[in-house]
Amino acid sequence: METFFSFLERRVDDCSSLLCIGLDPHIPDLKEASAASALDFCLTLVKQTAPYAAAFKPNAAFFEIFGAAGWTALKQVIEAVHEASVRLGSMIPVILDAKRGDIASTAEAYARSAFEHLGAHCITLNPYLGKDSIDPFIKDHEKGVFLLCKTSNPGSGDLQDITLENGLMLYEHVAKLAQTWNTKNNIGLVVGATHPEALARVRAAAPDLWFLSPGIGAQGGELESAMRAGLRKDGKGLLLPVSRGISRASDPAKAAAELRDQIISIKRELNR
């Protein structure tokens, strides 16, 4: 049976990459503050970096800021990734970075918006409301979710590092829950590359899951440390999103290729 993560693993094999290209059209990076400029910015990135991308991750907030026109642009960006997939003969998953989290009927509406209207393959979710809040997103095994577990921001410890009565930190408890919920192979975890010790602890708590690990580059995460802590024994299980480190490079295609090659080199070293 095909699942979201079987699609992702096939793409990882096809492109020999764990690199996830972040599509974050920050207004200062655009020619003008408009949805059209955000679209042009992202289409250029998709065209230049698709051969090296295990996945693309558009951040909904940078499109929503432009209202209805921004929402249309987001849909067009996702369609462009689908078109690039066809050209390359390999499906590149789209992870919508939206961090949704709500109850029953509202969650169902968010799921339909992300998967049916926009055409995303996966979405980031806040699991704070419990499993019933994520059920609408995971009922189709071909659609995936990444649940916020240990995030990369400085204030993540305010709640995520609370120690429970059983001695586990709250983020470890989330990881263990996600491992048990993953009956359709379509649940992963967001675990920041800025916290390699926490990354290792989450890997111990959820040895089988895929991690989306932001924070490499602009947020201070170090690539080799993240890979050492987060990779599964099979050398997979870790997607490494990079946005500004590629989009702000003078040659985004070259920057993406160099990052992909660096990831391959580190994997070889860790396998020795």
C-alpha positions as CSV (number, residue, x, y, z in Angstrom):
1,M,0.0,0.0,0.0
2,E,1.3,3.4,-1.0
3,T,1.6,6.0,1.9
4,F,2.8,9.5,2.1
5,F,6.2,8.3,3.4
6,S,6.6,5.7,0.8
7,F,6.2,8.5,-1.8
8,L,8.7,10.6,0.1
9,E,11.2,7.7,0.4
10,R,11.0,7.1,-3.3
11,R,11.7,10.7,-4.0
12,V,14.7,10.7,-1.6
13,D,16.1,7.7,-3.5
14,D,15.5,9.4,-6.9
15,C,17.3,12.6,-6.0
16,S,19.8,11.2,-3.4
17,S,18.8,14.1,-1.2
18,L,17.3,14.8,2.2
19,L,17.0,18.5,1.4
20,C,13.6,20.2,1.7
21,I,13.5,23.5,0.0
22,G,11.6,26.1,2.0
23,L,9.5,28.5,-0.1
24,D,9.2,31.6,2.2
25,P,8.7,34.7,0.1
26,H,9.7,37.3,2.8
27,I,8.6,40.7,1.7
28,P,12.2,42.2,1.9
29,D,13.3,39.6,-0.6
30,L,10.6,40.5,-3.2
31,K,10.8,43.0,-6.0
32,E,7.6,44.5,-4.6
33,A,5.1,43.7,-1.8
34,S,2.6,41.7,-3.9
35,A,1.3,38.3,-4.4
36,A,2.5,38.4,-8.0
37,S,6.0,39.0,-6.8
38,A,5.8,36.3,-4.2
39,L,4.7,33.9,-6.9
40,D,7.5,34.9,-9.2
41,F,10.0,34.5,-6.4
42,C,8.8,30.9,-5.6
43,L,8.5,29.8,-9.2
44,T,12.1,30.8,-9.9
45,L,13.2,28.8,-6.8
46,V,11.2,25.7,-7.8
47,K,12.6,25.8,-11.4
48,Q,16.2,26.2,-10.1
49,T,16.2,23.7,-7.2
50,A,13.7,21.0,-8.1
51,P,16.4,18.4,-9.2
52,Y,17.9,18.6,-5.6
53,A,14.7,18.7,-3.6
54,A,13.4,15.8,-1.7
55,A,10.4,18.0,-0.9
56,F,9.2,21.6,-1.1
57,K,7.8,23.4,2.0
58,P,5.8,26.6,1.2
59,N,5.0,28.6,4.3
60,A,1.3,29.6,4.2
61,A,1.8,32.8,6.3
62,F,4.0,34.5,3.6
63,F,1.1,34.0,1.1
64,E,-1.8,34.7,3.4
65,I,-0.4,38.1,4.1
66,F,-1.5,39.1,0.6
67,G,-5.1,38.0,1.1
68,A,-7.0,36.2,-1.6
69,A,-4.4,36.9,-4.2
70,G,-1.8,35.3,-2.0
71,W,-3.9,32.2,-1.5
72,T,-4.2,31.9,-5.3
73,A,-0.4,32.3,-5.6
74,L,0.1,29.5,-3.1
75,K,-2.0,27.2,-5.1
76,Q,-0.1,28.1,-8.3
77,V,3.2,27.4,-6.5
78,I,2.0,24.0,-5.5
79,E,0.9,23.3,-9.1
80,A,4.3,24.4,-10.3
81,V,5.9,21.7,-8.1
82,H,3.5,19.1,-9.5
83,E,4.6,20.2,-13.0
84,A,8.3,20.0,-12.1
85,S,7.6,16.5,-10.8
86,V,6.2,15.5,-14.1
87,R,9.2,16.9,-16.0
88,L,11.6,15.0,-13.7
89,G,9.6,11.8,-13.7
90,S,9.6,11.7,-9.9
91,M,6.9,13.0,-7.5
92,I,8.3,15.8,-5.3
93,P,6.1,16.0,-2.2
94,V,4.7,19.4,-1.1
95,I,4.6,20.0,2.7
96,L,2.3,22.9,3.6
97,D,3.8,24.7,6.6
98,A,0.6,25.9,8.2
99,K,0.8,24.5,11.8
100,R,-3.0,24.0,12.0
101,G,-4.7,22.6,15.1
102,D,-8.4,22.6,15.9
103,I,-11.3,20.4,16.7
104,A,-13.4,18.0,14.6
105,S,-15.4,19.9,11.9
106,T,-12.8,22.8,11.8
107,A,-10.0,20.3,11.4
108,E,-11.9,18.6,8.6
109,A,-12.3,22.0,6.8
110,Y,-8.6,22.7,7.2
111,A,-7.7,19.2,5.8
112,R,-10.0,19.7,2.8
113,S,-8.5,23.1,2.1
114,A,-4.9,21.8,2.3
115,F,-5.3,18.6,0.4
116,E,-8.3,19.1,-1.9
117,H,-8.2,22.8,-2.8
118,L,-4.4,23.6,-2.6
119,G,-3.2,20.1,-3.6
120,A,-0.6,19.7,-0.9
121,H,0.6,16.2,0.0
122,C,1.4,16.9,3.7
123,I,0.8,19.6,6.3
124,T,2.4,20.7,9.7
125,L,0.0,20.4,12.7
126,N,0.0,21.4,16.3
127,P,-1.0,18.2,18.2
128,Y,-1.9,20.1,21.4
129,L,-5.7,19.3,21.0
130,G,-5.1,15.6,20.8
131,K,-5.5,12.8,18.3
132,D,-9.1,13.7,17.3
133,S,-7.7,17.0,16.0
134,I,-5.4,15.3,13.6
135,D,-7.6,12.4,12.5
136,P,-9.2,14.3,9.6
137,F,-5.7,14.9,8.1
138,I,-4.5,11.3,8.4
139,K,-7.6,9.3,7.3
140,D,-6.1,9.1,3.7
141,H,-2.8,7.1,4.0
142,E,-1.4,9.0,0.9
143,K,-1.6,12.3,2.8
144,G,0.8,13.1,5.6
145,V,1.3,15.2,8.6
146,F,4.3,16.5,10.6
147,L,3.3,17.1,14.2
148,L,5.1,19.9,16.2
149,C,7.3,18.1,18.8
150,K,10.4,20.0,19.7
151,T,10.5,23.2,17.7
152,S,13.5,25.3,16.7
153,N,12.6,28.6,18.2
154,P,14.3,29.9,21.4
155,G,11.1,29.8,23.5
156,S,10.3,26.2,22.6
157,G,11.3,25.0,26.1
158,D,8.6,27.1,27.8
159,L,6.1,24.2,27.3
160,Q,7.9,21.5,25.4
161,D,10.6,20.9,28.0
162,I,8.2,20.4,30.9
163,T,9.1,17.2,32.8
164,L,6.2,14.8,33.3
165,E,5.6,12.5,36.3
166,N,7.1,9.6,34.4
167,G,10.4,11.5,33.9
168,L,9.8,12.2,30.2
169,M,9.8,15.7,28.8
170,L,6.6,16.7,27.1
171,Y,8.1,16.6,23.7
172,E,9.2,13.0,24.3
173,H,5.7,12.1,25.2
174,V,4.4,13.7,22.0
175,A,7.0,11.6,20.1
176,K,5.9,8.4,21.7
177,L,2.2,9.2,21.0
178,A,3.0,9.9,17.4
179,Q,4.8,6.6,17.1
180,T,1.7,4.7,18.3
181,W,-0.7,6.8,16.1
182,N,1.3,6.1,13.0
183,T,-0.7,3.1,11.8
184,K,-0.9,4.3,8.2
185,N,2.7,5.4,7.8
186,N,1.7,9.0,7.4
187,I,2.7,10.8,10.6
188,G,6.1,12.5,11.2
189,L,7.5,14.9,13.7
190,V,8.9,18.5,13.6
191,V,12.1,18.4,15.6
192,G,14.4,21.4,15.3
193,A,18.0,21.0,14.2
194,T,18.9,23.7,16.7
195,H,18.5,21.2,19.5
196,P,20.7,18.2,18.7
197,E,20.4,16.6,22.2
198,A,16.6,16.8,22.0
199,L,16.8,15.5,18.5
200,A,18.6,12.4,19.7
201,R,16.1,11.9,22.5
202,V,13.2,12.1,20.1
203,R,14.9,9.7,17.8
204,A,15.2,7.3,20.8
205,A,11.5,7.8,21.6
206,A,10.3,7.4,17.9
207,P,12.9,5.3,16.1
208,D,10.7,4.7,13.0
209,L,9.3,8.2,12.2
210,W,10.4,10.7,9.7
211,F,11.5,14.1,11.2
212,L,11.2,17.5,9.6
213,S,14.1,19.4,11.2
214,P,14.3,23.1,10.5
215,G,17.0,25.4,11.8
216,I,20.0,24.6,9.6
217,G,21.8,27.8,8.6
218,A,20.0,31.0,9.4
219,Q,18.7,29.7,12.8
220,G,22.1,28.4,13.8
221,G,21.6,24.6,13.4
222,E,24.7,22.6,12.4
223,L,24.2,20.1,9.6
224,E,26.4,17.2,10.8
225,S,25.2,17.4,14.4
226,A,21.6,17.2,13.3
227,M,22.2,14.3,11.0
228,R,24.2,12.4,13.6
229,A,21.3,12.8,16.1
230,G,18.3,12.5,13.8
231,L,19.0,9.9,11.1
232,R,17.5,6.5,11.4
233,K,19.6,3.4,11.1
234,D,18.7,3.1,7.4
235,G,20.2,6.6,6.7
236,K,16.8,8.1,6.1
237,G,14.1,9.5,8.4
238,L,15.3,13.1,8.4
239,L,14.2,16.0,6.1
240,L,16.3,19.1,6.4
241,P,14.5,22.3,5.4
242,V,16.5,25.2,4.2
243,S,14.9,28.5,3.0
244,R,17.0,31.7,3.2
245,G,20.3,29.8,2.8
246,I,19.2,28.9,-0.7
247,S,16.8,31.7,-1.7
248,R,19.2,34.5,-0.8
249,A,22.2,32.8,-2.5
250,S,23.5,34.5,-5.6
251,D,22.9,31.1,-7.4
252,P,20.1,29.1,-5.6
253,A,20.6,26.1,-7.9
254,K,24.3,25.9,-6.9
255,A,23.5,26.4,-3.2
256,A,21.0,23.6,-3.3
257,A,23.3,21.3,-5.2
258,E,26.2,22.0,-2.7
259,L,23.9,21.4,0.3
260,R,22.7,18.1,-1.3
261,D,26.3,17.0,-1.9
262,Q,27.3,18.0,1.7
263,I,24.4,15.8,3.0
264,I,25.6,12.9,0.9
265,S,29.2,13.3,2.2
266,I,28.1,13.4,5.8
267,K,26.0,10.3,5.4
268,R,29.0,8.5,4.0
269,E,31.1,9.5,6.9
270,L,28.5,8.5,9.5
271,N,28.2,5.1,7.8
272,R,31.9,4.3,8.1
